[in-house]
């Protein structure tokens, strides 16, 4: 299996939340940020540092695999 390269993640920056109508923001809690590549041959998850962390989230792999089987590859 050839491992696809992850895109560089957008990192959070400190600042005030948006106040204009139509804007939303997400609270940053401690934890992992991951980037996923789905489809064939198998889903892959990377940390923001580019480390493969797929084995840490088998439930996400199972969900992605089931979705791809039911709906086809998202590519």
C-alpha positions in Angstrom: 0.0 0.0 0.0 1.3 3.4 -0.9 0.6 6.0 1.8 -0.7 9.3 0.5 0.9 12.4 1.8 -1.3 14.6 4.2 -2.1 18.2 3.5 -0.5 20.7 5.9 -3.2 21.5 8.5 -4.4 25.0 9.3 -3.3 25.7 12.9 -5.4 27.6 15.4 -4.3 31.1 16.3 -5.2 33.0 19.5 -7.6 35.9 19.0 -11.1 37.1 19.9 -14.1 35.1 18.5 -15.9 36.6 15.5 -18.8 38.9 16.5 -20.4 39.5 13.1 -23.6 37.6 12.1 -23.0 34.5 10.1 -19.7 33.6 11.6 -19.1 30.5 13.7 -16.1 29.3 15.7 -15.0 26.2 17.5 -13.7 26.0 21.0 -10.3 24.3 21.0 -10.1 21.5 23.6 -7.0 19.5 24.5 -6.7 16.5 22.3 -5.4 15.3 18.9 -6.0 17.0 15.6 -6.1 14.6 12.7 -6.3 14.8 8.9 -8.0 11.8 7.2 -7.6 10.4 3.7 -10.5 8.1 2.9 -11.3 5.7 0.2 -9.2 2.9 -1.4 -7.1 1.1 -0.5 -7.8 2.1 3.1 -8.3 5.2 5.2 -5.3 6.9 6.7 -5.2 9.3 9.6 -2.2 11.7 10.2 -1.4 13.9 13.2 -0.7 17.6 12.5 3.0 16.7 12.6 2.6 14.2 9.7 2.7 11.0 11.9 0.4 8.2 10.8 -2.0 7.7 13.8 -4.5 5.4 12.0 -4.1 2.6 14.6 -5.2 4.9 17.4 -8.7 5.3 15.9 -10.0 1.9 14.7 -13.6 3.2 15.1 -13.0 5.9 12.5 -11.3 3.4 10.1 -14.3 1.1 10.5 -16.8 3.9 9.9 -14.9 5.2 6.8 -14.5 1.7 5.4 -18.2 1.0 5.8 -19.2 4.3 4.2 -16.9 3.7 1.3 -18.3 0.2 0.8 -21.9 1.6 0.9 -21.3 4.7 -1.2 -18.2 4.2 -3.3 -14.9 6.1 -3.1 -15.3 9.8 -2.4 -12.7 10.6 -5.1 
